[in-house]
Amino acid sequence: MVEAALFAGPALRRLRKRESLTQAAAAARLGISPSYLNLIERNQRPISARVMVQLVEQFDFDPRSLREDEAIGGIEGLARRLADERFADLGIDREEAHEFLASAPQVAAAFARLYDSAGPIGAVANDPLAASRREVERWRNHFADLDTAAEELADELRLSQGDIGVALTERLRERHQLSVRILPRDVMPDSLRRLDLHARQVQLSEMLSIPSRNFQLALQIANLEFADLVHSVAKGAKFEEETARALFARHLNGYFAAALLMPYGRFLRACEATGYDLPLLERRFGVSFEQLAHRLTTLQRVGQRGLPFFMVRLDRAGQFSKTFAGASTARFIDSAVSCPLWHAHRAFNRAGELQVQLVAPDNTGDRDGGWLTMARTVEGSGSPGDAQFVVAIGVEAVLAEDLAQARGVSLRSDNAQPIGPGCAACHRIRCSQRSLPPVGRKLIFDRSRRGITPFELEDVNQ
């Protein structure tokens, strides 16, 4: 995949002023003309590799500081915030958001900070779960150090499909003198995994599937052997309370466990060789659909990137209990609820059957062209049947042509199903599925006719 050009004019301008240099003096040190530097500072030219080298050599400069927008999730993070229903009447499009971020990144960061402190409509102030999710988004759900450590351990253990559980069990026995014991449900009615140091046992519930058992063993190894690495990543996050940090650390432990079961290099090669064939990848790596979906959102290693998938998990009420955008530009998954026109809801009535659909999100700042989504039911963490969710993943249609699950599916944008970010935030008119009026949109009433929806909206395009 081609890396995006780096436009960072305001940051370069602040660097020049900090050094008390005129444009002519700074240009001379960088070996470029003042007019070219002026274009860079006005974001009319990207920073070239040669200029970047000169910045490092002449100013002992850290290139990472040029990407100030990363702190708010880049243009995608800003677009997500500006897509809030409170700004719906302003008609802010993606191009305007991009201009805002490019021309005034510090002001954009201030807006994002203020927005995050207030939160979306209905959000709880200082919600630790939301804060943890924002930190995952800031990293785009890719933690290179954890991936490297997990890959090295997988190579050391020589993990393969047939002996993952055996290898993990042996690691616990040899390195930590811990045996693995499967206990009946009535002995562990409220727990999936328990570390009993007195008995020197890792105890697992009999209700866990084989992939879930392996994941819990990998998670236990992460807790025992890589706590310092996880802590070093988690302590760098800026949280107002420790609950958010604990939630973030829990995510990092799960990230390591998934990376151990699906080592980066081998997993990405398998994805590319099979066209990201989901059932085949599940079997090859001995993982569940939900574990696989998580992993697909993390493939962003520099020079070795996978497709930018998003992943969500929703319940029958359409509420999202998990949302991972990764490097995806999807914004319709940022809503608190999903659109009933999305076939992810249909999956609840077709357990185990993969629902493939091309969707075109409305009013969310998403790019044109649609998204290929794939959704399937998964069981909750307890006993089978106690809880059921649907896990959905998706990728931009323009990137989906070679996917195994795209065979036989039209990826033409005019065949996509329009969907919205939940009725309260959706401003699409004439939707027969609408159950609530959108916030901030004017309703119209006509006594002489009855429309297909109880809430008819003024068409702002007319």
TACORSUL-V651845 format. One line per field, one symbol per residue. ss: DSSP state (a for helix, b for strand, c for the rest). phi: phi as a letter, one per 40 degrees, with the letter a starting at -180 (. if undefined). burial: b if it has 9 or more other C-alpha atoms within 8 Angstrom, else e. A space follows every 10 residues. Layout:
ss=???
phi=???
burial=???
This chain:
ss=ccccccccaa aaaaaaaacc ccaaaaaaaa cccaaaaaaa acccccccaa aaaaaaaaac ccaaaacaaa aacaaaaaaa aaccaaaaaa cccaaaaaaa aaacaaaaaa aaaaaaaacc cccccccaaa aaaaaaaacc cccaaaaaaa aaaaaaaccc aaaaaaaaaa aaaaaaccbb bbbccccccc ccbbbbcccc bbbbbcccca aaaaaaaaaa aaaaacaaaa aaaacccccc caaaaaaaaa aaaaaaaaaa accaaaaaaa aaaacccaaa aaaaacccaa aaaaaacccb bccbbccccb bbbbccccbb bbbbcccccc caaaccbccc cccccaaaac ccccbbbbbb bccccccccc bbbbbbbbbc cccccccbbb bbbbbbaaac cccaaacccc ccaaacbbbc ccaaaccccc cccccccccc ccbbcccccc cccccbbccc cc
phi=.cccccbadd cccccccccf bccccccccc gbcdcccccc ccfcaccccc ccccccccbf ccdccccccc cbggcccccc cccddcbdcc gccccccccd cccacccccc dcccccccgc dgccdfcccc cccccccdcf fbbdcccccc cccccccfca dcbccccccc cccccbfbcb bcbccccbcb bcaacbcccf bbbbcccccd dccccccccc cdccbbcccc ccccccccbc accccccccc cccccccccc cbdddccccc dccbgfcccc cdccbgbccc cccdcccbcb ccgacccccb abbbbccgcc caabcfcccc bcccccbbcc cccdcccccb dgcccbacbb cbfbgccchg bcbbbacbcc cccdgcabbb bbbaaddcbc dccdcccgbc bcccccccbb cgdcbcbccf bcccbbcccg bccbbbccab ccbcbcbccc cc
burial=eeeeeebbbb bbbeebbeee bebbebbbbb ebbbebbbbb bbbebbbeee bbebbbebee eeeeebebbe ebbbbbbbbb bbbbeebbee ebeeeebbeb bbbbbeebbe ebeebeeebe eeeeeeebee bbbebbbbbb bbeeebbeeb bebbeebebe eeebbebbbe bbbeeeebbb eebbbeebee ebbeebeeeb bbbbbbbbee bbbbbbbbbe bbbeebbeeb beebeeeeee eeebbebbbe ebbbbbbbbb bbbbeebbeb beebbbbbee bbeebebbbe bbbbbbbbbb eeeebeebbb bbbbbeebbb eebbbbbbee bbbebebbbb bbbbbbbbee eeeebbbbbb bbbbbbeebb bbbbbbbbbb ebbeeebbbb bbbbbbbeeb eebbebeeee beeeebbbbb bbbebbbeee eeebeebbee bebeeeeeee eebebbbbee ee
